Amino acid sequence: MTSALVVPGWLALLTLVLVIGLLAAVAWLATALRLTRHQGEEVLASAAADLDSLRDELDALQVRLVEEAAELEEARRSLRLADVTIVDDKEYRITELGPSRRGGPIGLLPTVPGPQFVDVMLRESLIRTASIAAGLRRALAPEVRNRIRFEMKREVKRSRKQRKTDLKQARREWQAQQRAAIPASEVAR
């Protein structure tokens, strides 16, 4: 008998294969992480460049707006001296905001592929149909119908009572008018 711990060969081989597999997975994940980090940095650099160009465009537009406002104010001052009123009947429509950055029209939205569009539309209609069905099922439940019936009876009773009260009040007012129309000398006889 030996006091040494005996490890079967297949277990040692399996452990070695698992360690090599884990090392390969770690190396692959590190490469994927580096690639993702690089792509993220590219996206951030692109966004920063776009932001800088937008700031430049905005600054140019702001300078132009200040210049036009100054010209307009000067024109108003000169017209005030002449006592003339300016009437601006033009309809303004904003069609673009400076030159396009990418060569295409501003506001062009990315398109959704056909199968994805159909999938989204079917999901939307399925969700709406399910919500309508759930609402109808809840609205047509026996408890709700009984509550509606009870409230309708209560409302009918309340309206009848109100009509009787209104009718009595109208009769009292009519009788008071009739008594006021009769001269006091005829009542005394």
C-alpha positions as CSV (number, residue, x, y, z in Angstrom):
1,M,0.0,0.0,0.0
2,T,1.2,3.4,-1.0
3,S,0.3,6.6,0.8
4,A,0.4,8.6,-2.4
5,L,-2.9,9.8,-3.9
6,V,-3.5,8.1,-7.2
7,V,-5.3,10.2,-9.9
8,P,-6.6,8.3,-12.9
9,G,-5.1,9.3,-16.2
10,W,-8.4,10.2,-17.9
11,L,-9.2,12.6,-15.0
12,A,-5.8,14.3,-15.4
13,L,-6.3,14.6,-19.2
14,L,-9.8,16.0,-18.7
15,T,-8.6,18.6,-16.3
16,L,-5.8,19.6,-18.7
17,V,-8.3,19.9,-21.6
18,L,-10.6,22.0,-19.4
19,V,-7.8,24.3,-18.4
20,I,-6.7,24.8,-22.0
21,G,-10.3,25.4,-23.0
22,L,-10.7,28.0,-20.3
23,L,-7.5,29.7,-21.4
24,A,-8.7,29.8,-25.0
25,A,-12.1,31.2,-23.9
26,V,-10.4,33.9,-21.9
27,A,-8.1,34.8,-24.8
28,W,-11.1,35.0,-27.2
29,L,-13.1,37.2,-24.7
30,A,-10.1,39.5,-24.3
31,T,-9.8,39.8,-28.1
32,A,-13.6,40.5,-28.4
33,L,-13.4,43.0,-25.6
34,R,-10.5,44.9,-27.3
35,L,-12.4,44.9,-30.6
36,T,-15.6,46.2,-28.8
37,R,-13.6,48.8,-27.0
38,H,-12.0,49.9,-30.3
39,Q,-15.4,50.1,-32.0
40,G,-16.8,52.1,-29.0
41,E,-13.9,54.6,-29.2
42,E,-14.5,55.0,-33.0
43,V,-18.2,55.7,-32.3
44,L,-17.3,58.2,-29.6
45,A,-14.8,59.9,-31.9
46,S,-17.4,60.1,-34.7
47,A,-20.0,61.5,-32.2
48,A,-17.5,64.1,-31.0
49,A,-16.7,65.1,-34.5
50,D,-20.4,65.4,-35.3
51,L,-21.0,67.4,-32.2
52,D,-18.1,69.8,-33.1
53,S,-19.5,70.3,-36.6
54,L,-23.0,70.9,-35.1
55,R,-21.6,73.4,-32.7
56,D,-19.8,75.2,-35.5
57,E,-23.0,75.3,-37.6
58,L,-25.0,76.6,-34.6
59,D,-22.4,79.3,-33.9
60,A,-22.5,80.4,-37.6
61,L,-26.3,80.5,-37.4
62,Q,-26.3,82.4,-34.2
63,V,-23.9,85.0,-35.6
64,R,-26.1,85.3,-38.7
65,L,-29.2,85.7,-36.6
66,V,-27.5,88.4,-34.5
67,E,-26.5,90.3,-37.6
68,E,-30.0,90.0,-39.1
69,A,-31.5,91.2,-35.8
70,A,-29.2,94.2,-35.8
71,E,-30.1,95.0,-39.4
72,L,-33.8,94.6,-38.6
73,E,-33.5,96.9,-35.5
74,E,-31.7,99.5,-37.6
75,A,-34.4,99.3,-40.2
76,R,-37.1,99.7,-37.6
77,R,-35.4,102.7,-36.1
78,S,-35.2,104.4,-39.5
79,L,-38.8,103.6,-40.3
80,R,-39.9,104.9,-36.9
81,L,-38.4,108.2,-37.8
82,A,-40.5,108.0,-41.0
83,D,-43.6,106.9,-39.0
84,V,-44.2,103.9,-41.3
85,T,-45.6,100.6,-40.1
86,I,-44.1,97.3,-41.3
87,V,-46.5,94.6,-42.2
88,D,-44.9,91.2,-42.8
89,D,-47.4,88.9,-44.5
90,K,-44.9,86.2,-45.5
91,E,-45.3,82.7,-44.4
92,Y,-42.1,81.2,-43.3
93,R,-41.3,77.5,-43.6
94,I,-38.2,75.9,-42.2
95,T,-36.9,73.5,-44.8
96,E,-33.3,73.1,-43.6
97,L,-31.0,74.1,-40.9
98,G,-27.7,75.0,-42.6
99,P,-25.9,72.8,-45.1
100,S,-26.1,69.0,-44.8
101,R,-23.2,67.3,-43.1
102,R,-23.4,64.0,-45.0
103,G,-24.3,65.3,-48.4
104,G,-27.9,64.1,-48.2
105,P,-31.0,65.9,-47.0
106,I,-31.3,66.7,-43.3
107,G,-33.8,64.7,-41.4
108,L,-33.5,61.5,-43.5
109,L,-34.4,58.7,-41.2
110,P,-32.9,55.3,-41.4
111,T,-35.2,52.7,-42.9
112,V,-36.3,49.6,-41.2
113,P,-36.0,46.3,-43.1
114,G,-39.2,44.8,-44.4
115,P,-39.4,41.7,-42.2
116,Q,-38.6,43.7,-39.1
117,F,-41.3,46.2,-40.0
118,V,-43.9,43.5,-40.5
119,D,-42.9,41.9,-37.2
120,V,-43.3,45.2,-35.4
121,M,-46.7,45.9,-37.0
122,L,-48.0,42.4,-36.2
123,R,-46.9,42.7,-32.6
124,E,-48.6,46.1,-32.3
125,S,-51.8,44.8,-33.8
126,L,-51.7,41.7,-31.6
127,I,-51.1,43.8,-28.5
128,R,-54.0,46.1,-29.4
129,T,-56.3,43.2,-30.1
130,A,-55.4,41.5,-26.9
131,S,-56.0,44.7,-24.9
132,I,-59.4,45.3,-26.6
133,A,-60.4,41.7,-25.9
134,A,-59.4,42.0,-22.2
135,G,-61.3,45.2,-21.9
136,L,-64.4,43.7,-23.5
137,R,-64.2,40.6,-21.3
138,R,-63.9,42.9,-18.2
139,A,-66.7,45.2,-19.4
140,L,-69.1,42.3,-20.1
141,A,-68.5,40.5,-16.8
142,P,-71.6,39.8,-14.8
143,E,-70.5,42.0,-11.8
144,V,-70.1,45.0,-14.1
145,R,-73.4,44.4,-15.9
146,N,-75.2,44.1,-12.5
147,R,-73.5,47.3,-11.2
148,I,-74.5,49.1,-14.4
149,R,-78.1,47.9,-14.0
150,F,-78.2,49.0,-10.4
151,E,-76.8,52.4,-11.2
152,M,-79.3,52.9,-14.0
153,K,-82.2,52.0,-11.7
154,R,-80.8,54.4,-9.2
155,E,-80.5,57.2,-11.7
156,V,-84.0,56.6,-13.1
157,K,-85.4,56.9,-9.5
158,R,-83.4,60.1,-8.9
159,S,-84.5,61.7,-12.1
160,R,-88.2,60.8,-11.4
161,K,-87.9,62.3,-7.9
162,Q,-86.2,65.5,-9.4
163,R,-89.0,65.8,-12.0
164,K,-91.7,65.5,-9.3
165,T,-89.9,68.2,-7.2
166,D,-89.6,70.5,-10.3
167,L,-93.2,70.0,-11.2
168,K,-94.4,70.8,-7.6
169,Q,-92.2,73.9,-7.6
170,A,-93.5,75.0,-11.0
171,R,-97.1,74.5,-9.8
172,R,-96.4,76.6,-6.7
173,E,-94.9,79.4,-8.8
174,W,-97.8,79.3,-11.3
175,Q,-100.4,79.4,-8.5
176,A,-98.5,82.4,-6.9
177,Q,-98.6,84.2,-10.2
178,Q,-102.3,83.5,-10.6
179,R,-103.0,84.9,-7.1
180,A,-100.9,87.9,-7.8
181,A,-102.9,88.6,-11.0
182,I,-106.2,88.7,-9.1
183,P,-106.9,92.2,-7.7
184,A,-107.0,92.5,-3.9
185,S,-110.6,94.0,-4.0
186,E,-112.0,90.8,-5.6
187,V,-110.4,88.6,-3.0
188,A,-112.0,90.6,-0.1
189,R,-115.6,90.1,-1.4
